[in-house]
Amino acid sequence: MKHLIKLSLLLFALLLPTTAIAYDFEVDGIYYNINGNEAEVTYKSQYGSYLGDVIIPATVTFNGTTFPVTTIGEDAFSGCGSLTTIYIPNSVTIIGNQAFAWCFKLSFIDVPNSVTIIGESAFCECHNLTSIDIPNSVITIGEGAFQNCI
């Protein structure tokens, strides 16, 4: 009986990550969730799949409706070790927790004046990120946002 319970828990743990990662739509290789009348960049189902330069658009269209991109969600780009540059539009107000964590090659990011929140561990372990300009619009920087950045 104990063996069956352990096996059931193991199966549940293995299935949980695949069911927890969801998105509403994809445009040009970037995944989004709809939050009301806004879009949030969300985590892609393949860990570390973004590479090189990524440009996040200010708006995206899904099913004939155009949504402003206002949030880079939690873990959206985390673990993308080959991501080098990210361009964030002026429509984004929130950079979520661990949004760019473990993006080891990330060397350039321009935080627009629209951003008010940089989440916890947002850029932790971004070893090549040697400089970043944080605009006056940012009112909250989460704990460990730049942990282990050079």
C-alpha positions as CSV (number, residue, x, y, z in Angstrom):
1,M,0.0,0.0,0.0
2,K,2.8,2.4,0.9
3,H,4.5,1.6,-2.4
4,L,1.3,2.5,-4.3
5,I,1.0,5.8,-2.5
6,K,4.6,6.7,-3.2
7,L,4.1,5.8,-6.9
8,S,1.0,7.9,-7.1
9,L,2.7,10.9,-5.5
10,L,5.7,10.5,-7.9
11,L,3.3,10.4,-10.9
12,F,1.5,13.5,-9.6
13,A,4.8,15.3,-9.2
14,L,5.9,14.5,-12.7
15,L,2.6,15.6,-14.3
16,L,2.3,18.8,-12.3
17,P,4.9,20.8,-14.2
18,T,3.4,19.9,-17.6
19,T,-0.1,20.9,-16.5
20,A,1.0,24.1,-14.6
21,I,2.6,25.7,-17.7
22,A,-0.2,27.1,-19.8
23,Y,-0.6,30.0,-22.2
24,D,-3.5,31.5,-24.1
25,F,-1.7,32.1,-27.4
26,E,1.7,32.5,-29.2
27,V,2.9,35.3,-31.5
28,D,6.3,35.2,-33.2
29,G,7.6,32.6,-30.7
30,I,6.6,34.5,-27.6
31,Y,3.8,33.1,-25.4
32,Y,1.1,35.2,-23.8
33,N,-1.7,35.0,-21.3
34,I,-4.7,37.3,-21.4
35,N,-5.4,39.2,-18.2
36,G,-8.6,41.2,-18.7
37,N,-7.9,43.5,-21.6
38,E,-4.1,43.2,-21.3
39,A,-1.5,40.6,-22.3
40,E,1.3,39.1,-20.2
41,V,4.4,37.4,-21.5
42,T,4.4,34.0,-20.0
43,Y,6.7,31.0,-19.6
44,K,7.2,28.9,-22.7
45,S,6.8,25.2,-22.3
46,Q,10.4,24.4,-23.2
47,Y,12.8,25.5,-20.5
48,G,15.5,27.8,-21.9
49,S,14.2,28.1,-25.4
50,Y,14.6,31.8,-26.0
51,L,18.0,32.8,-27.4
52,G,19.8,35.7,-29.0
53,D,17.9,39.0,-29.2
54,V,14.2,39.1,-28.3
55,I,11.9,42.0,-29.0
56,I,8.7,42.1,-27.0
57,P,6.1,44.0,-29.0
58,A,3.9,46.8,-27.3
59,T,0.7,45.1,-28.6
60,V,-0.3,41.6,-29.7
61,T,-3.4,40.5,-31.6
62,F,-5.3,37.3,-30.8
63,N,-8.7,36.3,-32.3
64,G,-9.1,39.8,-33.8
65,T,-8.5,41.6,-30.6
66,T,-5.4,43.7,-29.9
67,F,-4.0,43.6,-26.4
68,P,-1.3,45.9,-24.9
69,V,1.6,43.9,-23.4
70,T,1.8,45.2,-19.9
71,T,3.6,42.4,-17.9
72,I,6.5,40.2,-18.3
73,G,5.3,37.3,-16.1
74,E,6.9,35.2,-13.5
75,D,9.7,33.0,-14.9
76,A,8.8,34.2,-18.5
77,F,12.4,33.9,-19.7
78,S,14.1,32.2,-16.7
79,G,16.7,29.7,-17.6
80,C,17.2,31.0,-21.2
81,G,21.0,30.8,-20.9
82,S,21.5,31.9,-24.6
83,L,19.3,35.0,-24.4
84,T,21.6,38.0,-25.0
85,T,19.4,41.0,-25.4
86,I,15.8,41.8,-24.5
87,Y,13.9,44.8,-25.7
88,I,10.9,45.8,-23.5
89,P,8.3,48.2,-24.9
90,N,7.0,51.2,-23.1
91,S,3.7,49.4,-22.5
92,V,5.2,47.1,-19.9
93,T,4.7,48.2,-16.2
94,I,5.7,45.0,-14.4
95,I,8.8,42.7,-14.7
96,G,7.7,39.7,-12.7
97,N,9.6,37.5,-10.2
98,Q,12.4,35.6,-11.8
99,A,11.4,36.9,-15.2
100,F,15.0,36.7,-16.4
101,A,16.7,34.6,-13.8
102,W,19.5,32.4,-15.0
103,C,19.8,34.2,-18.3
104,F,23.6,33.8,-18.1
105,K,24.4,35.6,-21.4
106,L,22.0,38.4,-21.0
107,S,24.1,41.5,-21.5
108,F,21.7,44.2,-22.4
109,I,18.3,45.3,-21.2
110,D,16.6,48.6,-21.5
111,V,14.1,49.1,-18.8
112,P,11.5,51.6,-20.1
113,N,10.1,54.5,-18.1
114,S,6.7,52.6,-17.9
115,V,8.1,50.0,-15.5
116,T,7.0,50.5,-11.9
117,I,7.8,47.0,-10.4
118,I,10.9,44.8,-10.8
119,G,10.0,41.5,-9.1
120,E,12.0,39.3,-6.7
121,S,15.1,37.6,-8.3
122,A,14.0,39.2,-11.6
123,F,17.6,39.2,-12.9
124,C,19.4,36.9,-10.5
125,E,22.3,35.0,-11.9
126,C,22.5,37.2,-15.0
127,H,26.3,37.0,-15.0
128,N,26.9,39.1,-18.2
129,L,24.6,41.9,-17.1
130,T,27.2,44.4,-16.0
131,S,25.1,47.6,-16.2
132,I,21.4,48.5,-16.1
133,D,19.6,51.8,-16.0
134,I,16.7,51.8,-13.7
135,P,14.3,54.6,-14.5
136,N,12.7,56.9,-11.8
137,S,9.3,55.2,-12.6
138,V,10.4,52.1,-10.7
139,I,8.9,52.2,-7.2
140,T,9.5,48.6,-6.1
141,I,12.6,46.4,-6.6
142,G,12.1,42.9,-5.2
143,E,14.5,41.1,-2.9
144,G,17.4,39.6,-4.8
145,A,16.5,41.2,-8.1
146,F,20.1,41.4,-9.1
147,Q,21.6,38.7,-7.0
148,N,24.9,37.4,-8.3
149,C,25.1,39.8,-11.2
150,I,28.5,41.2,-11.8
